[in-house]
């Protein structure tokens, strides 16, 4: 999936084989199957990723985390990059 194709209006979840380690700058995200390591460079993005529980939409999670509406596209691109690397998957 291209990063710009991420749909904020769908429910998403962290892949079950992904570990998130919070850090002062944001977080380290590691996928145990692909061995990919990603960096979340801000705490708000970490809050959004941790809030993806498959019940609410990604847009709802962004709003709950305090992401201003005018920044939702930027967060969508960041989440899309995580989805493209299989860190996030669509919730069933």
Backbone as a printed PyTorch tensor [residue, N CA C, xyz], in Angstrom:
tensor([[[  0.8450,  -1.1860,   0.0000],
         [  0.0000,   0.0000,   0.0000],
         [  0.8800,   1.2360,   0.0000]],

        [[  0.6390,   2.1450,  -0.9370],
         [  1.3720,   3.4120,  -0.9040],
         [  0.9920,   4.2080,   0.3460]],

        [[  1.9500,   4.9120,   0.9110],
         [  1.7090,   5.6560,   2.1500],
         [  0.5770,   6.6600,   1.9990]],

        [[  0.3950,   7.2350,   0.8040],
         [ -0.6570,   8.2320,   0.6260],
         [ -2.0340,   7.6130,   0.4090]],

        [[ -2.1200,   6.2770,   0.3910],
         [ -3.3970,   5.6010,   0.2070],
         [ -4.0200,   5.1740,   1.5390]],

        [[ -3.4320,   5.5630,   2.6410],
         [ -3.9380,   5.1830,   3.9560],
         [ -5.3060,   5.8180,   4.1880]],

        [[ -6.2710,   5.0300,   4.5960],
         [ -7.6360,   5.5120,   4.8230],
         [ -7.8580,   5.7450,   6.3120]],

        [[ -7.9210,   6.9990,   6.6930],
         [ -8.1470,   7.3560,   8.1010],
         [ -9.5290,   6.9550,   8.5970]],

        [[-10.4360,   6.6720,   7.6800],
         [-11.8060,   6.3600,   8.0780],
         [-12.0560,   4.8620,   8.2510]],

        [[-10.9960,   4.0780,   8.2820],
         [-11.0980,   2.6420,   8.5510],
         [-10.4580,   2.3320,   9.8960]],

        [[-10.8640,   1.2360,  10.5200],
         [-10.1820,   0.8080,  11.7490],
         [ -8.8750,   0.0910,  11.4050]],

        [[ -7.8440,   0.3570,  12.1610],
         [ -6.5270,  -0.2410,  11.9750],
         [ -6.0540,  -0.7870,  13.3080]],

        [[ -5.0430,  -1.6280,  13.2520],
         [ -4.4300,  -2.1460,  14.4790],
         [ -2.9490,  -2.3850,  14.2260]],

        [[ -2.2030,  -2.4630,  15.2970],
         [ -0.7840,  -2.7930,  15.2060],
         [ -0.6920,  -4.2880,  14.8940]],

        [[  0.1710,  -4.6390,  13.9560],
         [  0.3800,  -6.0480,  13.6020],
         [  0.7580,  -6.8170,  14.8670]],

        [[  0.2300,  -8.0290,  15.0440],
         [  0.5190,  -8.7770,  16.2790],
         [  1.9980,  -9.1110,  16.4910]],

        [[  2.8020,  -9.0680,  15.4480],
         [  4.2300,  -9.3760,  15.5730],
         [  5.0850,  -8.1100,  15.6920]],

        [[  4.4440,  -7.0030,  16.0580],
         [  5.1410,  -5.7240,  16.2010],
         [  5.2420,  -5.3560,  17.6770]],

        [[  6.4170,  -4.8880,  18.0470],
         [  6.6610,  -4.4190,  19.4110],
         [  6.9130,  -2.9110,  19.3690]],

        [[  6.3320,  -2.2100,  20.3210],
         [  6.5120,  -0.7580,  20.4170],
         [  7.2200,  -0.4570,  21.7290]],

        [[  8.3370,   0.2580,  21.6250],
         [  9.0760,   0.6560,  22.8280],
         [  9.0930,   2.1780,  22.9040]],

        [[  8.3160,   2.7320,  23.8290],
         [  8.3150,   4.1890,  23.9980],
         [  9.7000,   4.7050,  24.3770]],

        [[ 10.0310,   5.8550,  23.8290],
         [ 11.2950,   6.5340,  24.0980],
         [ 10.9840,   8.0130,  24.3030]],

        [[ 11.9050,   8.7890,  24.8780],
         [ 11.6540,  10.2180,  25.0830],
         [ 11.3120,  10.9690,  23.7810]],

        [[ 11.8570,  10.5350,  22.6610],
         [ 11.6130,  11.2140,  21.3810],
         [ 10.3350,  10.7330,  20.7010]],

        [[  9.7670,   9.6350,  21.1440],
         [  8.5890,   9.0250,  20.5000],
         [  8.5770,   7.5460,  20.7920]],

        [[  9.0820,   6.7300,  19.8210],
         [  9.1210,   5.2850,  20.0620],
         [  9.9300,   4.5810,  18.9890]],

        [[ 10.3750,   3.3810,  19.3520],
         [ 10.9530,   2.4370,  18.4050],
         [  9.8760,   1.4040,  18.1240]],

        [[  9.7050,   1.0650,  16.8570],
         [  8.7000,   0.0790,  16.4560],
         [  9.4330,  -1.0020,  15.6800]],

        [[  9.3280,  -2.2470,  16.1380],
         [ 10.0670,  -3.3530,  15.5180],
         [  9.1020,  -4.4480,  15.0990]],

        [[  9.2570,  -4.9010,  13.8540],
         [  8.4420,  -6.0050,  13.3160],
         [  9.2970,  -7.2690,  13.3600]],

        [[  8.8620,  -8.2550,  14.1390],
         [  9.6560,  -9.4620,  14.3250],
         [  9.6920, -10.3630,  13.1010]],

        [[  8.7260, -10.2760,  12.2000],
         [  8.7510, -11.0940,  10.9860],
         [  9.6250, -10.4740,   9.9010]],

        [[  9.4740,  -9.1790,   9.6850],
         [ 10.2140,  -8.5260,   8.6070],
         [ 11.5610,  -7.9780,   9.0650]],

        [[ 11.7490,  -7.9130,  10.3740],
         [ 12.9620,  -7.3630,  10.9920],
         [ 13.1520,  -5.8820,  10.6780]],

        [[ 12.0570,  -5.2180,  10.3970],
         [ 12.1160,  -3.7770,  10.1390],
         [ 12.0240,  -3.0180,  11.4530]],

        [[ 12.7780,  -1.9490,  11.5210],
         [ 12.7470,  -1.0510,  12.6640],
         [ 12.3220,   0.3170,  12.1640]],

        [[ 11.3330,   0.8890,  12.8250],
         [ 10.8680,   2.2340,  12.4840],
         [ 10.9440,   3.1070,  13.7240]],

        [[ 11.0260,   4.4030,  13.4810],
         [ 11.0730,   5.3810,  14.5560],
         [  9.8290,   6.2470,  14.4850]],

        [[  9.1570,   6.4080,  15.5950],
         [  8.0720,   7.3840,  15.7050],
         [  8.7200,   8.5990,  16.3400]],

        [[  8.7100,   9.7040,  15.6220],
         [  9.5020,  10.8640,  16.0330],
         [  8.7700,  11.8460,  16.9280]],

        [[  7.5640,  11.4960,  17.3470],
         [  6.8610,  12.3810,  18.2840],
         [  5.8950,  11.5710,  19.1340]],

        [[  5.6550,  12.0870,  20.3170],
         [  4.8030,  11.3810,  21.2870],
         [  3.3390,  11.3270,  20.8380]],

        [[  2.8800,  12.3380,  20.1200],
         [  1.4870,  12.3160,  19.6620],
         [  1.2760,  11.1850,  18.6780]],

        [[  2.2210,  10.9650,  17.7810],
         [  2.1080,   9.8480,  16.8440],
         [  2.1040,   8.5230,  17.5970]],

        [[  2.9120,   8.4220,  18.6340],
         [  2.8990,   7.2270,  19.4780],
         [  1.5120,   7.0260,  20.0870]],

        [[  0.9040,   8.0940,  20.5880],
         [ -0.4430,   7.9930,  21.1630],
         [ -1.4490,   7.4970,  20.1330]],

        [[ -1.3180,   7.9880,  18.9020],
         [ -2.2260,   7.5530,  17.8450],
         [ -2.0290,   6.0740,  17.5590]],

        [[ -0.7850,   5.6540,  17.3750],
         [ -0.5050,   4.2450,  17.0670],
         [ -0.9930,   3.3410,  18.1950]],

        [[ -0.7250,   3.7280,  19.4260],
         [ -1.1640,   2.9120,  20.5600],
         [ -2.6890,   2.8910,  20.6960]],

        [[ -3.3640,   3.9260,  20.1790],
         [ -4.8160,   3.9980,  20.2750],
         [ -5.5470,   3.2100,  19.2000]],

        [[ -4.8230,   2.7330,  18.2040],
         [ -5.4530,   1.9550,  17.1370],
         [ -5.7960,   0.5770,  17.6920]],

        [[ -7.0500,   0.3820,  17.9720],
         [ -7.4540,  -0.8720,  18.6030],
         [ -8.4030,  -1.6820,  17.7380]],

        [[ -8.6550,  -1.2300,  16.5020],
         [ -9.5310,  -1.9650,  15.6080],
         [-11.0020,  -1.6920,  15.8220]],

        [[-11.3310,  -0.8900,  16.8140],
         [-12.7400,  -0.5910,  17.0760],
         [-13.1220,   0.7500,  16.4790]],

        [[-12.2590,   1.7440,  16.6650],
         [-12.5140,   3.0810,  16.1430],
         [-11.7510,   3.2910,  14.8490]],

        [[-12.0860,   4.3370,  14.1410],
         [-11.3340,   4.6630,  12.9400],
         [-10.0370,   5.3690,  13.3280]],

        [[ -9.0900,   5.3740,  12.4160],
         [ -7.8340,   6.0770,  12.6660],
         [ -8.0880,   7.5720,  12.8550]],

        [[ -9.0690,   8.1210,  12.1350],
         [ -9.4110,   9.5360,  12.2950],
         [ -9.9060,   9.8080,  13.7170]],

        [[-10.7480,   8.9230,  14.2580],
         [-11.2360,   9.0720,  15.6350],
         [-10.0760,   9.0460,  16.6270]],

        [[ -9.1220,   8.1670,  16.3830],
         [ -7.9600,   8.0690,  17.2710],
         [ -7.1280,   9.3470,  17.1950]],

        [[ -6.9420,   9.8810,  15.9790],
         [ -6.1990,  11.1400,  15.8250],
         [ -6.8730,  12.2620,  16.6190]],

        [[ -8.1710,  12.3590,  16.4950],
         [ -8.8960,  13.4180,  17.2210],
         [ -8.7870,  13.2370,  18.7220]],

        [[ -8.9040,  11.9850,  19.1860],
         [ -8.7860,  11.7220,  20.6200],
         [ -7.3870,  12.0440,  21.1390]],

        [[ -6.3810,  11.9200,  20.2790],
         [ -4.9990,  12.2190,  20.6720],
         [ -4.6830,  13.7070,  20.5680]],

        [[ -5.6390,  14.5010,  20.1020],
         [ -5.4320,  15.9400,  20.0230],
         [ -4.8110,  16.4220,  18.7240]],

        [[ -4.8460,  15.6000,  17.6800],
         [ -4.2990,  16.0210,  16.3850],
         [ -5.2690,  17.0160,  15.7580]],

        [[ -4.8130,  18.2340,  15.4510],
         [ -5.6920,  19.2070,  14.8080],
         [ -6.1220,  18.7140,  13.4160]],

        [[ -7.3250,  19.0560,  13.0220],
         [ -7.8730,  18.6030,  11.7440],
         [ -6.9460,  18.9340,  10.5710]],

        [[ -6.3120,  20.1010,  10.6120],
         [ -5.4310,  20.4870,   9.5040],
         [ -4.1450,  19.6580,   9.4540]],

        [[ -3.8510,  18.8740,  10.4940],
         [ -2.6660,  18.0140,  10.4970],
         [ -3.0000,  16.5390,  10.2620]],

        [[ -4.2850,  16.2260,  10.0940],
         [ -4.6770,  14.8230,   9.9160],
         [ -4.0260,  14.1950,   8.6870]],

        [[ -3.8830,  14.9440,   7.5980],
         [ -3.2670,  14.3850,   6.3860],
         [ -1.8150,  13.9950,   6.6580]],

        [[ -1.1090,  14.8130,   7.4260],
         [  0.2910,  14.4990,   7.7680],
         [  0.3770,  13.2200,   8.5970]],

        [[ -0.5290,  13.0840,   9.5580],
         [ -0.5550,  11.8670,  10.3680],
         [ -0.9900,  10.6750,   9.5240]],

        [[ -1.8970,  10.8990,   8.5920],
         [ -2.3050,   9.8370,   7.6790],
         [ -1.1340,   9.3200,   6.8590]],

        [[ -0.2720,  10.2300,   6.4030],
         [  0.9190,   9.8120,   5.6550],
         [  1.8680,   8.9960,   6.5390]],

        [[  2.0410,   9.4270,   7.7890],
         [  2.9130,   8.6900,   8.7140],
         [  2.3400,   7.2980,   8.9870]],

        [[  1.0350,   7.2320,   9.2150],
         [  0.3950,   5.9330,   9.4420],
         [  0.4480,   5.0810,   8.1810]],

        [[  0.3230,   5.7290,   7.0300],
         [  0.4220,   5.0030,   5.7570],
         [  1.7940,   4.3830,   5.5710]],

        [[  2.8300,   5.0670,   5.9900],
         [  4.1820,   4.5040,   5.9110],
         [  4.3060,   3.2730,   6.8090]],

        [[  3.7020,   3.3520,   7.9860],
         [  3.7170,   2.1960,   8.8800],
         [  2.9060,   1.0460,   8.2950]],

        [[  1.7980,   1.3440,   7.6440],
         [  0.9890,   0.2930,   7.0170],
         [  1.7260,  -0.3160,   5.8350]],

        [[  2.4300,   0.5250,   5.0660],
         [  3.1700,   0.0220,   3.9020],
         [  4.2810,  -0.9390,   4.3280]],

        [[  4.8250,  -0.7460,   5.5100],
         [  5.8600,  -1.6410,   6.0140],
         [  5.2880,  -2.7450,   6.9070]],

        [[  3.9740,  -2.8970,   6.8850],
         [  3.2530,  -3.9500,   7.6080],
         [  3.3270,  -3.8190,   9.1290]],

        [[  3.6480,  -2.6200,   9.6210],
         [  3.6040,  -2.3940,  11.0730],
         [  2.1540,  -2.2770,  11.5230]],

        [[  1.3110,  -1.7150,  10.6480],
         [ -0.1190,  -1.5990,  10.9030],
         [ -0.8630,  -2.4190,   9.8700]],

        [[ -1.9820,  -2.9940,  10.2910],
         [ -2.8300,  -3.7580,   9.3800],
         [ -4.2710,  -3.3320,   9.5840]],

        [[ -5.0650,  -3.4750,   8.5420],
         [ -6.4920,  -3.1490,   8.6590],
         [ -7.1270,  -4.1170,   9.6510]],

        [[ -7.9800,  -3.5940,  10.4930],
         [ -8.6800,  -4.4270,  11.4650],
         [ -9.8300,  -5.1490,  10.7790]],

        [[-10.0280,  -6.3730,  11.1550],
         [-11.1120,  -7.1590,  10.5330],
         [-12.4290,  -6.8750,  11.1880]]])
